[in-house]
Amino acid sequence: MHIANSSSALASSADVAGRTRRQISAHLLPFLFALYIINYVDRTSVAYAALGMTSDLGFSDRVFGLGAGIFFISYVALQIPGAMLAEHWSARRLISAVMVSWGSLTALTGLVHNAPQLYAARLLLGAAEAAFFPGVIVYLSHWFSREDRGKATGYFMSAIPLSQALASPLAGWIVGHSFFGLQGWRWLFILEGAPAVILGGVAYFYLNDRPSEADWLTPSGQQWIEQKLETERLATPHAMPVGEALRSPVVLLLSAAAFLNYFVGYGFYFWFPTMLKRHSSLSDAGVGLVGVIPYLAMFVAMLLSGWHSDKRMERRWHSAIPMFIAGVGALATIADPHALPVTVLFFTMLACSNAFLPVFWALPTSLLSRSAAAASVGLINAVASAAGFAGPYLLGYLSTRTGSFASGMVCVAVAAMLCVLLMLCVPKSAPPQTS
């Protein structure tokens, strides 16, 4: 009888665990996924706006590269405060506030007439968006156990390529048309800012900060996930103070690797439409349609990477291999193939750098205590996001100086290979803390 009761209790506990994990995933991930789509569409809308903006306003590649990259100066500055606010204040309120702010500023970018105005608009937009990503990464750690965090992060971050796949054909079409006396690229900013304002208001009412506040979970489900997360927190092998975390060699190594990945990624995001157009004879609308292909491949690669990494419980090689593929793709673009399918293939290989992200961002919240992880996520993303300035600006500067993106692609390839080496130096597990 005792054995039967024990078996029944275990089965009941397993039922609660399975049901709770499914409920959390179904309730949070699609909504956060939609928010990140809007976030990335607004952040990178300037890449497709450039197809019309640069000629209408007389911007060189160097001016546009600075305009795209200057976003990250203010974005970097507010990363750590944003992550800490999500941990110690309210992720729900933080996400709602920043979405309304950045949506409004994206729409206002459609009113710029010169380079200083573009720089100011992008700088303010960076400040508005800064807290969103680190806030969500910390937020996921409040809801998903270690065994589910890679998949959850992968699902969330797969919004990056899907945002571009969805926005690319629409943006290419809008930029090529004028409405009510305004150029298409101005309408692009205005139309893409509005959804962030609307969903920011929805987020305030839809999200909950902690499982204990979620009335859509059963009491047994709330208790199970809270106990699960608390057990993992107490078992964290490297529960260091925040100050020590920010000086940790592992955290600094992760920061350097993330910088190199973002250098590759943002160089691609902001210059891909322009490079594709110069490599081909496509119209703006054609660039938008063909541009979907690398992003769809990136979407699949990110989901597979997060899923397979969780299945194997391995992070280093799952981060390194996509960067190696991207490095080879960057070098291959220098050959300037005349066949469009070959060109798209090389750009698709370069786009695979993003399969690094879901695996990589599962590391800090798995290796560190909650407070240390929150600060570390902010630090890592701040250092990495500095590459969002360096990558687009350097590619634009070199293109202006040399008349070609070849030298910029060499820099991208070198960054990708260095990232591979750094990820293979990351410890498989956190070393025990010494007293």
C-alpha positions as CSV (number, residue, x, y, z in Angstrom):
1,M,0.0,0.0,0.0
2,H,2.8,2.4,0.9
3,I,4.5,1.7,-2.5
4,A,1.2,2.3,-4.3
5,N,0.7,5.6,-2.4
6,S,4.3,6.7,-3.2
7,S,3.8,5.9,-6.9
8,S,0.5,7.8,-7.0
9,A,2.2,10.9,-5.3
10,L,5.0,10.8,-7.8
11,A,2.6,10.6,-10.7
12,S,0.6,13.4,-9.3
13,S,3.7,15.6,-8.9
14,A,4.8,14.8,-12.4
15,D,1.3,15.8,-13.7
16,V,1.5,19.1,-11.9
17,A,5.0,19.7,-13.2
18,G,4.2,18.9,-16.8
19,R,0.9,20.9,-16.8
20,T,2.6,24.0,-15.1
21,R,5.5,24.0,-17.6
22,R,3.1,23.9,-20.5
23,Q,0.9,26.6,-19.0
24,I,3.8,29.0,-18.4
25,S,5.2,28.4,-21.9
26,A,1.8,28.9,-23.6
27,H,1.0,32.0,-21.6
28,L,4.3,33.9,-21.7
29,L,6.4,32.9,-24.7
30,P,4.0,33.8,-27.6
31,F,3.4,37.2,-26.0
32,L,7.1,37.9,-25.3
33,F,7.9,36.6,-28.8
34,A,5.5,39.2,-30.3
35,L,7.1,42.0,-28.1
36,Y,10.6,41.1,-29.3
37,I,9.4,41.1,-32.9
38,I,8.2,44.6,-32.5
39,N,11.4,45.6,-30.6
40,Y,13.7,44.4,-33.4
41,V,11.6,45.7,-36.2
42,D,11.8,49.2,-34.6
43,R,15.5,49.0,-33.8
44,T,16.5,47.9,-37.3
45,S,13.9,49.7,-39.4
46,V,16.5,52.2,-40.3
47,A,18.3,49.5,-42.4
48,Y,15.5,49.4,-44.9
49,A,14.7,53.1,-44.5
50,A,18.3,53.7,-45.7
51,L,17.2,52.5,-49.2
52,G,15.3,55.8,-49.6
53,M,16.7,58.0,-46.8
54,T,20.3,58.1,-47.9
55,S,19.5,59.4,-51.4
56,D,16.7,61.8,-50.2
57,L,18.8,63.4,-47.5
58,G,22.2,63.0,-49.2
59,F,23.8,60.7,-46.6
60,S,27.0,58.9,-47.2
61,D,27.6,55.3,-46.0
62,R,29.7,56.8,-43.2
63,V,26.9,59.1,-42.0
64,F,24.3,56.3,-42.2
65,G,26.6,53.9,-40.3
66,L,27.1,56.4,-37.5
67,G,23.3,57.0,-37.4
68,A,22.6,53.3,-37.2
69,G,25.3,52.7,-34.6
70,I,24.9,55.7,-32.3
71,F,21.7,54.1,-31.0
72,F,24.0,51.8,-29.0
73,I,25.8,54.5,-27.0
74,S,22.8,55.3,-24.9
75,Y,21.5,51.7,-25.1
76,V,24.8,50.4,-23.5
77,A,24.7,53.0,-20.7
78,L,21.4,51.8,-19.3
79,Q,21.8,48.0,-19.6
80,I,22.8,47.2,-16.0
81,P,20.2,49.5,-14.4
82,G,17.5,47.9,-16.6
83,A,18.4,44.4,-15.6
84,M,18.5,45.3,-11.9
85,L,15.1,47.1,-12.1
86,A,13.6,43.9,-13.6
87,E,15.0,41.8,-10.7
88,H,14.3,44.1,-7.8
89,W,11.4,46.4,-9.0
90,S,8.9,45.1,-11.6
91,A,9.7,43.5,-15.0
92,R,6.0,44.0,-16.0
93,R,6.1,47.8,-15.3
94,L,9.5,48.1,-16.9
95,I,8.6,46.3,-20.1
96,S,5.4,48.3,-20.5
97,A,7.1,51.7,-19.9
98,V,10.0,51.1,-22.3
99,M,7.7,49.9,-25.1
100,V,5.5,53.0,-25.0
101,S,8.6,55.1,-25.0
102,W,10.5,53.5,-27.8
103,G,7.4,53.2,-30.0
104,S,6.8,56.9,-29.8
105,L,10.4,57.7,-30.6
106,T,10.5,55.3,-33.6
107,A,7.5,57.2,-35.1
108,L,9.3,60.6,-34.5
109,T,12.3,59.3,-36.4
110,G,10.2,59.6,-39.5
111,L,10.4,63.4,-39.1
112,V,14.2,63.8,-39.4
113,H,15.6,66.1,-42.1
114,N,19.4,66.0,-41.5
115,A,22.2,64.0,-40.0
116,P,22.2,65.7,-36.5
117,Q,18.4,65.0,-36.2
118,L,19.0,61.4,-37.1
119,Y,21.7,61.0,-34.6
120,A,19.6,62.6,-31.8
121,A,16.6,60.4,-32.7
122,R,18.6,57.2,-32.6
123,L,20.4,58.2,-29.4
124,L,17.0,58.7,-27.6
125,L,15.7,55.5,-29.1
126,G,18.7,53.6,-27.7
127,A,18.0,54.9,-24.2
128,A,14.3,54.0,-24.5
129,E,15.0,50.4,-25.6
130,A,17.9,49.7,-23.2
131,A,16.1,48.0,-20.4
132,F,13.9,45.7,-22.6
133,F,16.3,42.8,-23.5
134,P,18.1,42.4,-20.2
135,G,14.8,42.8,-18.4
136,V,13.2,40.0,-20.4
137,I,16.2,37.6,-19.9
138,V,16.0,38.2,-16.1
139,Y,12.2,37.8,-16.3
140,L,12.5,34.4,-18.0
141,S,14.7,33.2,-15.1
142,H,11.7,34.0,-12.8
143,W,9.5,31.5,-14.7
144,F,11.6,28.8,-16.3
145,S,13.7,26.2,-14.7
146,R,17.3,25.5,-15.8
147,E,16.2,22.6,-18.0
148,D,13.7,24.7,-19.9
149,R,15.6,28.0,-20.1
150,G,17.6,27.3,-23.2
151,K,14.4,26.4,-25.2
152,A,12.5,29.4,-23.7
153,T,15.4,31.8,-24.6
154,G,15.7,30.3,-28.0
155,Y,12.0,30.7,-28.7
156,F,12.1,34.3,-27.5
157,M,15.2,35.2,-29.5
158,S,14.0,33.5,-32.6
159,A,11.8,36.6,-32.9
160,I,14.9,38.4,-34.3
161,P,15.0,36.6,-37.6
162,L,11.2,36.3,-37.9
163,S,10.8,40.0,-37.3
164,Q,13.1,40.7,-40.3
165,A,11.4,38.0,-42.4
166,L,8.0,39.6,-41.8
167,A,9.2,43.2,-42.0
168,S,11.5,42.8,-45.0
169,P,9.0,42.5,-47.9
170,L,6.7,45.0,-46.3
171,A,9.5,47.5,-45.6
172,G,10.8,47.2,-49.1
173,W,7.4,47.9,-50.5
174,I,6.7,50.9,-48.2
175,V,10.1,52.5,-48.9
176,G,9.4,52.4,-52.6
177,H,6.1,54.4,-52.3
178,S,5.0,57.8,-51.1
179,F,1.7,58.6,-49.3
180,F,0.1,61.9,-48.6
181,G,3.2,63.8,-49.6
182,L,5.5,61.9,-47.3
183,Q,8.3,59.6,-48.6
184,G,7.9,55.9,-48.0
185,W,10.9,55.7,-45.6
186,R,9.2,58.3,-43.3
187,W,6.0,56.2,-43.2
188,L,8.1,53.1,-42.4
189,F,9.2,54.7,-39.1
190,I,5.7,56.0,-38.3
191,L,3.9,52.7,-39.0
192,E,6.4,50.6,-37.2
193,G,6.3,52.7,-34.0
194,A,2.6,52.4,-33.4
195,P,2.4,48.6,-32.4
196,A,5.0,49.1,-29.7
197,V,2.9,51.8,-28.0
198,I,-0.3,49.6,-28.2
199,L,1.4,46.4,-26.9
200,G,3.2,48.3,-24.2
201,G,-0.2,49.1,-22.7
202,V,-1.3,45.5,-23.1
203,A,1.9,44.2,-21.4
204,Y,1.1,46.1,-18.2
205,F,-2.1,44.1,-17.7
206,Y,-1.1,40.8,-19.3
207,L,2.2,40.0,-17.6
208,N,2.8,39.0,-13.9
209,D,6.1,39.5,-12.2
210,R,6.2,36.2,-10.3
211,P,4.4,32.8,-10.5
212,S,2.8,33.6,-7.1
213,E,0.9,36.5,-8.7
214,A,-0.4,34.4,-11.7
215,D,-4.1,33.6,-11.3
216,W,-3.9,31.6,-14.5
217,L,-1.8,29.0,-12.6
218,T,-3.3,26.6,-10.1
219,P,-2.1,26.9,-6.5
220,S,-0.3,23.6,-6.9
221,G,1.4,24.9,-10.1
222,Q,2.5,28.1,-8.4
223,Q,3.9,26.1,-5.5
224,W,5.7,23.7,-7.8
225,I,7.5,26.3,-10.0
226,E,8.4,28.5,-7.0
227,Q,9.9,25.5,-5.2
228,K,11.7,24.4,-8.3
229,L,13.3,27.7,-8.9
230,E,14.2,28.1,-5.2
231,T,15.9,24.7,-5.2
232,E,17.9,25.6,-8.2
233,R,18.9,29.0,-6.7
234,L,20.2,27.3,-3.5
235,A,22.1,24.8,-5.6
236,T,23.8,27.4,-7.8
237,P,27.5,26.5,-7.5
238,H,28.8,30.1,-8.0
239,A,26.5,32.3,-6.0
240,M,28.9,35.3,-5.9
241,P,28.0,38.9,-4.9
242,V,27.2,41.4,-7.6
243,G,30.5,43.2,-7.4
244,E,32.5,40.0,-7.7
245,A,30.3,38.8,-10.6
246,L,31.1,41.9,-12.6
247,R,34.9,41.2,-12.1
248,S,34.6,37.5,-12.7
249,P,36.9,36.2,-15.5
250,V,34.0,34.0,-16.7
251,V,31.7,37.0,-17.0
252,L,34.4,39.1,-18.7
253,L,35.0,36.2,-21.1
254,L,31.3,35.9,-21.9
255,S,31.2,39.7,-22.4
256,A,34.0,39.6,-24.9
257,A,32.5,36.7,-26.9
258,A,29.1,38.5,-26.9
259,F,30.8,41.7,-28.2
260,L,32.2,39.8,-31.2
261,N,28.9,38.0,-31.9
262,Y,27.1,41.3,-31.9
263,F,29.7,42.9,-34.1
264,V,29.0,40.2,-36.7
265,G,25.2,40.4,-36.2
266,Y,24.7,44.1,-36.3
267,G,27.0,44.6,-39.2
268,F,24.8,42.1,-41.0
269,Y,21.4,43.6,-39.9
270,F,22.1,47.2,-40.8
271,W,24.0,46.7,-44.0
272,F,22.4,43.5,-45.5
273,P,19.7,45.3,-47.5
274,T,22.3,47.8,-49.0
275,M,24.9,45.1,-49.7
276,L,22.3,42.8,-51.3
277,K,21.1,45.7,-53.5
278,R,24.6,46.5,-54.6
279,H,25.4,42.8,-55.3
280,S,22.3,42.5,-57.5
281,S,20.0,44.5,-59.8
282,L,17.0,44.1,-57.5
283,S,14.5,46.9,-56.8
284,D,13.7,48.0,-53.3
285,A,10.7,45.7,-53.2
286,G,12.9,42.9,-54.7
287,V,15.5,43.4,-51.9
288,G,12.7,43.1,-49.4
289,L,11.4,39.8,-50.9
290,V,14.8,38.1,-51.4
291,G,15.9,39.3,-48.0
292,V,13.4,37.0,-46.3
293,I,15.5,33.9,-47.1
294,P,18.5,34.4,-44.7
295,Y,16.1,35.4,-41.9
296,L,13.9,32.3,-42.3
297,A,17.1,30.2,-42.2
298,M,18.2,32.1,-39.1
299,F,14.8,31.5,-37.5
300,V,15.1,27.7,-37.9
301,A,18.7,27.6,-36.8
302,M,18.0,29.5,-33.6
303,L,15.1,27.1,-32.6
304,L,17.2,24.0,-33.4
305,S,20.2,25.4,-31.5
306,G,18.3,26.1,-28.3
307,W,16.4,22.7,-28.5
308,H,19.5,20.6,-29.2
309,S,21.6,22.4,-26.6
310,D,19.0,21.7,-23.9
311,K,18.8,18.1,-25.0
312,R,22.5,17.6,-24.7
313,M,22.9,20.1,-21.9
314,E,25.9,21.5,-23.8
315,R,26.5,25.2,-24.4
316,R,30.0,25.9,-25.7
317,W,30.1,24.0,-29.0
318,H,26.5,25.0,-29.7
319,S,27.6,28.6,-29.5
320,A,30.9,28.2,-31.4
321,I,29.7,26.3,-34.5
322,P,27.2,29.0,-35.7
323,M,30.0,31.6,-35.5
324,F,32.4,29.5,-37.5
325,I,29.7,29.1,-40.2
326,A,29.2,32.9,-40.2
327,G,32.9,33.6,-40.5
328,V,33.1,31.4,-43.5
329,G,30.1,33.1,-45.0
330,A,31.5,36.6,-44.5
331,L,34.8,35.6,-46.2
332,A,32.8,34.0,-49.1
333,T,30.9,37.3,-49.8
334,I,34.2,39.0,-50.7
335,A,34.3,36.8,-53.9
336,D,31.4,38.9,-55.1
337,P,29.6,36.1,-56.9
338,H,27.4,37.3,-59.8
339,A,24.8,34.5,-59.3
340,L,22.1,35.7,-57.0
341,P,21.4,32.3,-55.4
342,V,25.1,32.0,-54.5
343,T,25.1,35.5,-53.0
344,V,22.0,34.7,-50.9
345,L,23.6,31.5,-49.7
346,F,26.7,33.3,-48.4
347,F,24.6,35.9,-46.7
348,T,22.5,33.1,-45.2
349,M,25.7,31.5,-43.7
350,L,26.5,34.9,-42.3
351,A,23.0,35.2,-40.8
352,C,23.6,31.9,-38.9
353,S,25.6,33.8,-36.3
354,N,22.3,34.4,-34.5
355,A,22.0,30.7,-33.7
356,F,24.7,31.5,-31.1
357,L,22.3,33.7,-29.0
358,P,19.7,31.3,-27.4
359,V,22.4,29.0,-26.1
360,F,24.7,31.8,-25.0
361,W,22.1,33.7,-23.0
362,A,21.2,30.5,-21.1
363,L,24.6,30.6,-19.5
364,P,24.6,33.6,-17.1
365,T,21.3,32.8,-15.4
366,S,22.4,29.1,-15.0
367,L,25.9,29.8,-13.6
368,L,25.2,32.7,-11.2
369,S,22.9,33.6,-8.3
370,R,19.9,35.8,-9.1
371,S,21.3,39.2,-8.2
372,A,24.7,38.4,-9.7
373,A,23.1,37.0,-12.9
374,A,20.9,40.1,-13.3
375,A,23.9,42.4,-13.0
376,S,26.0,40.1,-15.3
377,V,23.3,40.0,-18.0
378,G,23.3,43.8,-17.9
379,L,27.1,44.0,-18.1
380,I,27.4,41.3,-20.9
381,N,24.7,42.9,-23.0
382,A,26.1,46.4,-22.4
383,V,29.6,45.3,-23.6
384,A,28.1,43.3,-26.5
385,S,25.8,46.2,-27.5
386,A,28.8,48.5,-27.9
387,A,29.5,46.3,-31.0
388,G,26.1,47.6,-32.3
389,F,27.9,50.9,-32.7
390,A,31.3,49.6,-33.8
391,G,30.0,47.1,-36.4
392,P,27.7,49.3,-38.5
393,Y,29.9,52.3,-38.2
394,L,33.1,50.5,-39.1
395,L,31.5,48.9,-42.2
396,G,30.1,52.2,-43.3
397,Y,33.4,54.0,-42.7
398,L,35.4,51.3,-44.7
399,S,32.9,51.3,-47.5
400,T,33.2,55.1,-47.8
401,R,37.0,54.9,-47.8
402,T,37.4,52.0,-50.1
403,G,34.2,52.0,-52.2
404,S,33.6,48.3,-51.2
405,F,32.3,46.2,-48.3
406,A,35.1,43.7,-48.8
407,S,37.4,45.0,-46.1
408,G,34.5,45.2,-43.7
409,M,33.6,41.6,-44.4
410,V,37.2,40.6,-43.5
411,C,36.7,42.3,-40.1
412,V,33.5,40.5,-39.6
413,A,35.1,37.1,-40.4
414,V,38.0,37.8,-38.0
415,A,35.5,38.7,-35.3
416,A,33.5,35.5,-35.9
417,M,36.6,33.3,-35.6
418,L,37.8,35.0,-32.4
419,C,34.3,34.5,-30.9
420,V,34.7,30.7,-31.7
421,L,38.0,30.6,-29.8
422,L,36.6,32.5,-26.8
423,M,33.5,30.3,-26.4
424,L,35.7,27.2,-26.4
425,C,37.6,28.7,-23.5
426,V,34.4,29.1,-21.4
427,P,34.3,26.6,-18.5
428,K,31.8,23.8,-18.9
429,S,30.5,24.6,-15.4
430,A,31.1,27.4,-12.9
431,P,34.1,26.8,-10.5
432,P,33.2,26.4,-6.9
433,Q,33.3,29.7,-5.0
434,T,36.3,30.0,-2.7
435,S,35.9,31.5,0.7
